[in-house]
């Protein structure tokens, strides 16, 4: 997806550890805490809420803006403009 790692669901991983990490919740539009096992999992896994927000919130804002631009272009195209 265009959101990349920020669109992935939180993944605890396969090990037995229990570490507090943060993942981007696309529906909420913010970062949430989850328990990470210490290995495997996926890239939607950040060491701090600040790191998660810096990466994913900026990306989310950019993608929302790009979608508005894309929708406007498609609207113009459907009206015969090129």
C-alpha positions as CSV (number, residue, x, y, z in Angstrom):
1,X,0.0,0.0,0.0
2,X,1.1,3.6,-0.3
3,X,1.3,3.9,3.5
4,X,3.9,1.1,3.5
5,X,5.0,0.1,7.0
6,X,2.6,2.5,8.7
7,X,-0.4,0.5,7.2
8,X,0.7,-2.8,8.7
9,X,-1.1,-4.2,11.7
10,X,0.9,-4.4,14.9
11,X,2.7,-7.7,15.1
12,X,3.9,-9.0,18.4
13,X,6.5,-11.3,16.8
14,X,7.7,-14.8,17.6
15,X,9.9,-14.6,20.7
16,X,9.1,-14.7,24.4
17,X,10.1,-11.2,25.4
18,X,7.7,-8.4,26.4
19,X,8.8,-4.9,25.3
20,X,6.7,-1.8,25.0
21,X,6.8,-0.5,21.4
22,X,4.6,1.7,19.3
23,X,2.7,1.2,16.1
24,X,0.8,3.6,13.8
25,X,-3.0,3.0,14.0
26,X,-4.3,4.1,10.6
27,X,-7.9,4.4,11.7
28,X,-7.0,6.4,14.8
29,X,-4.4,8.5,12.9
30,X,-2.0,8.2,15.8
31,X,0.5,5.9,17.5
32,X,-0.6,3.3,20.0
33,X,1.4,1.2,22.4
34,X,1.7,-2.6,22.0
35,X,3.8,-5.4,23.4
36,X,6.6,-6.7,21.2
37,X,8.3,-10.1,21.7
38,X,11.7,-8.9,20.6
39,X,12.0,-10.7,17.3
40,X,10.3,-11.0,13.9
41,X,7.2,-8.8,13.6
42,X,7.0,-6.2,10.9
43,X,8.2,-2.6,10.2
44,X,5.3,-0.9,12.0
45,X,7.3,-1.1,15.2
46,X,8.9,2.0,16.8
47,X,10.9,2.4,20.0
48,X,9.0,5.5,21.1
49,X,5.8,7.3,20.4
50,X,7.7,10.3,19.2
51,X,9.6,8.2,16.6
52,X,6.4,6.6,15.4
53,X,4.6,10.0,15.1
54,X,7.6,11.6,13.4
55,X,7.7,8.9,10.7
56,X,4.0,7.9,10.2
57,X,2.1,11.1,11.0
58,X,4.2,13.1,8.5
59,X,3.7,10.3,5.9
60,X,0.0,10.2,6.6
61,X,-0.4,14.0,6.1
62,X,1.6,13.8,2.9
63,X,-0.5,11.0,1.5
64,X,-3.8,12.7,2.4
65,X,-2.7,15.8,0.6
66,X,-1.5,13.8,-2.4
67,X,-4.9,12.0,-2.5
68,X,-6.7,15.4,-2.6
69,X,-4.5,16.5,-5.5
70,X,-5.1,13.2,-7.3
71,X,-8.8,13.4,-6.9
72,X,-8.9,17.0,-8.2
73,X,-6.9,15.9,-11.2
74,X,-9.2,13.0,-11.9
75,X,-12.2,15.3,-11.6
76,X,-10.8,17.7,-14.1
77,X,-9.9,14.9,-16.5
78,X,-13.5,13.6,-16.3
79,X,-14.7,17.0,-17.4
80,X,-12.6,16.9,-20.5
81,X,-9.5,18.8,-19.3
82,X,-6.1,17.1,-19.9
